[in-house]
Amino acid sequence: MTVTIYKDEAANAIFVQDNNGAQFMNNLQVVMENPTDTSLHIRDKSKDNYLFYAIPHDHVVDQDGNTYGATPVLACNALNALVSAAGGSDGVAPVITSSTAVSLTGGDTLNYELVATDGVGYEWANLPSGVTTVDGNVRKLIGGSSLPEGTYNITAKAINYFGEDTETITLTVSAPAFSNTKSVKFQNQDYLGANAAPLDSVLGRSGNGSGSSDAWTISMWVKPEGTQNNQTLFFYGGNDVSNEGNIWIRYYGGTSLQTIRLQYGSDNNRLTFIPPDESFPRGQWTHLLITYDGGTTGSSSGDLADYYSRFSIYSNGVLQTTSNGHTNYGFSGEIKDELLQVGREGNEYSYMRSGGKVDGVAVWGSDQSSNVSDIYNSGTPRDLSSLTSSPDHWWRMGDGDTYPTIQDNVGTAHFVMYNMTAADIVTDTP
């Protein structure tokens, strides 16, 4: 029988292995009963018994298979020098010295190793699901990539023959950095449609604006293409666009235009707003944000200036001076929860064209004029749910989505992709 003995520096313990298995030990002593012996006795001092008795000195080897000396005396002395350097002095308990605060970003894998002076054995308790020790190294923890955000308290214990040290390892899992990698492309007769009812309390109203309870904000990133006018970006409201109120945002792509048009109301009774030419240039990502303060929007000719003042349009975080118009002194009626679409007006045409793209659509049931800068974020899409005033509905437009569904990341108004394919979820982003 061959016995392998060596000091494991990481564990600060003596590794002992024979035909019956392996173990970490400390407080060992190698004994020769008299100088003429040709064999060694290996004693466990803590238990006052022999692990091995009368084993030939050349049957005790290190991790490389080398003997510890050419003679029994040399081997005995070398082994005693080895074992005396592990596990600490008599009466000294282990002390955990590795950090007790561990940080992990959601989705990443934990790689933590417990370190203790004079440690021999190690135990864990309260390990979260998905966190485990490494086979062959009980001190190391791995896993945790599926852990949700939060704080986890793990109990760690280091033990030797003279005592133990117990510490709480605090594992903090934080949200991964926000990443925006997808958008949705529109061409031909492509559009997105969703149940409009969940947005009734956000974009809808029962009559002429009653104040802040009817206020809203719409935010989106757009990369328009083509020279066609009347390309619908966003539509919410009644089925009968001639007589029922709606919120209709469309792109005007004419060579000298390259702007958007907001229509509030019906074709017969409405307010319209158009920012300056080239405020939304073709082939470029631009952030669009529109706010409505919830006040009255019709139907007195003497109050048109007030009606116009209810709305603000921002391009890349900058308030735009708009050209305003009306039909029959504005709109004083209801906005119904019948249609919610991106890329098409109501049940008609006016599709978005030529490969134009939309990203990060969000709506609030409040006027977010004071938060435009935070939402625009200097031109970098951000995690809108982390805002103090987070949106009531938010569509990432590809990130985390699977064709044909564009999910509402806050509410339940999930879009369905119509006349489209999975290839219309693209990697072109702001």
Order of alpha helices (4+ residues) and beta strands (2+ residues): beta-beta-beta-beta-beta-beta-beta-alpha-beta-beta-beta-beta-beta-beta-beta-beta-beta-beta-beta-alpha-beta-beta-beta-beta-beta-beta-alpha-beta-beta-beta-beta-beta-alpha-beta-beta-beta-beta
